[in-house]
């Protein structure tokens, strides 16, 4: 398996739309309702899914698309920022370690190409598989986010994870 990250190509847009809008593809913990299918095209036309505030990269295994990772800049204080990141792996590729490897790869990428000292990721408290993947990737569990996210008509507790630059050493 050769999990890698690559920029989004225009012909990846239907794949991204499927992973963000199709309830059978998003997974139990990522279904937030249907999305405007034109938003991805608009973002693609504007910046190719990459800018100084964040981005989306395709998770690939060889030439196959297996998912995507996205990140965004978060203000820590007047002098610094950190990254918040997340990913979705297509259902047909789950359980093979792609998510763990992609989380490790995006952490290296963000630390190599920005001054940020911290990357955060969170998941629902019942998403044990994602918690294991984050821990395998080197993220540290920091705590529970009570009522941290709304999905499927109710509020759900979450778990916050982080990695700081020195964790990679």
C-alpha positions, 0 to 999 in steps of 0.5 A: 500500500502506498498511501499518499496525498496529492492536490485535487484534480478537476475530475476528483470533484464528483468523488469529493461530492460523493464523500461529502453529500452521499449518506452511504459514502460519508459514513455514520459520523459525517452525514450532515445533510445534502450540500450544494453540489456547486460549492466544490466547483466554485472553490475549485475555480477560485483556488484549486482547493488550496490557499493560505487558510487551509485546503483539501488534498486527495488521499490516494493509494497508487492512482486510486482515490481513497478519500480526502483530508482537509484543514483550516487555519484557526486563530490561537491568539494575536501572535499565532495560529494552529490547524484544525484537520479532518478526513473521510475515507471512502467506505470501500477503502475503510479499515485498511490504515489509509486514514492513519497514514493520511493523518500522519502525512498531513501532520508532516506536511503542515509542520513542514510548510507552516509556522504552526506548532499545533494541529487539532482533530476531533471526532465523536466520542462513539467513533472509536475507530477514528480515535484509534487511527488518530492515536496510531498517527501520533495524536494525543487525546486531550479531553471530551467536548461535551455537546460539541457537535450537532448531527442527526437531530441531536448534540453529540459529545466529541473527543479532542486530539492534538499533535504539536511539532515536537511530537514528530521528533 
